[in-house]
Amino acid sequence: MSSLLAAYRQRLAEGELAPDADQARAAEQLEVLEKALERWKPGGWPIKAKPPRGLYLWGSVGRGKSMLLDLFFEAAPVKKKRRVHFHEFMLSQHAFMRKARERGHGQDQLIADAAKAVASEASLLCFDEIQVTDIADAMILGRLFERLFSEDVVIVATSNRPPDDLYKNGINRQLFLPFIDLLKRQLDVTQIAGPQDFRLRQLMAAPIYYVPLGPAADEAMDNAWKRLTANAVPNAVTLDVGGRELRVQRQAAGVARFKFDELCARALGPADYLEIAERFHTVLLENIPRLTPSAREEAARFRTLIDALYEAKVKLVASADAQPIDLYPAGDQSFEFERTASRLMEMRSETYLALPRRDAEWKQGVVD
């Protein structure tokens, strides 16, 4: 297993990354933590070793936070480790506590049990994209993380916001402030404020809409994946959509990759597309066909999907059998599809690509 810095420098040498002083400094801090983890013996006896301090990386989108987290997680010399999107983690904790509550456990016991369950699986917990918009999350985070730290779990996290801006203007935010203080006591906080938006740079390095379908378009989509994920190996994740499971088979570094039929040829609806839009900053959508009047349900789902991605300012890379205006030229939804075609064209523009993704509050009532 190579060290984080070795992997980072190799990507620089191969041109997959561009030099950035802030990013390099964060990589060096993660390397220090990597070495500290190598020396640390969790649960040592007879003297219990104090765990190393974790790290909280924050900065604007596209600065390489998720990429660094992936490199660190891969290199970290810890047997029990877990890398998880923060939203997914909180959903799992609420589900765990619901089941425990059915057995009559009180709130303090619920949180203690949840923390012990997490600690039994991971001495190192890596969170991607900490953001807090849900009051249910806000109300348990302080006590849950306090328990995790008492269980000697080392935490590394990324966020678009500094700790002091988490749950900003949220309901009963004063009850959330102890969690912010806890984060700052337990984790070293580092900003990655480099001048380059690497995500935008990679999006604009090549076209993002490929016509017609065929080997050339397939190769272009493969290359887009490599650019946008820094050549990451895709893995699967399960999203929770109101208690239902939505399986995403290929995702990495905040990018999800789908075939058209995965999203539009089966019974998915607005809630599924909104969850995808909240979870991923970029979506690769392959093999969009020409839609005939007989494919009206697929066309309706496709319109809803594009509306969700557009409203959230998610970036779309696509391969299709025709230009947007010709995807659904005739049928009982052709008038409505004109808006979809217009949005698809706008989503290819430099202006759209430079827009930041919207926070979770946008989801309320945006898909008609």
Secondary structure, DSSP 4 states (H G I P E B T S, - for coil): ---HHHHHHHHHHTTSS---HHHHHHHHHHHHHHHHHHH--TT-SSSPPPPPPEEEEE-STTSSHHHHHHHHHHH---SSEEEEEHHHHHHHHHHHHHHHHHTT--HHHHHHHHHHHHHHH-SEEEEE------HHHHHHHHHHHHHHHHTT-EEEEEESS-GGGTTTT-TTGGGTHHHHHHHHHHEEEEE---S--HHHHHHTTS-SEE-S-SHHHHHHHHHHHHHHHTSPPPEEEEEEETTEEEEEEEEETTEEEEEHHHHHSSS--HHHHHHHHHH-SEEEEEEEPPPPGGGHHHHHHHHHHHHHHHHHT-EEEEEESS-GGGSS-SSTTHHHHHHHHHHHHHTTSHHHHTSPPPPGGGGTT---
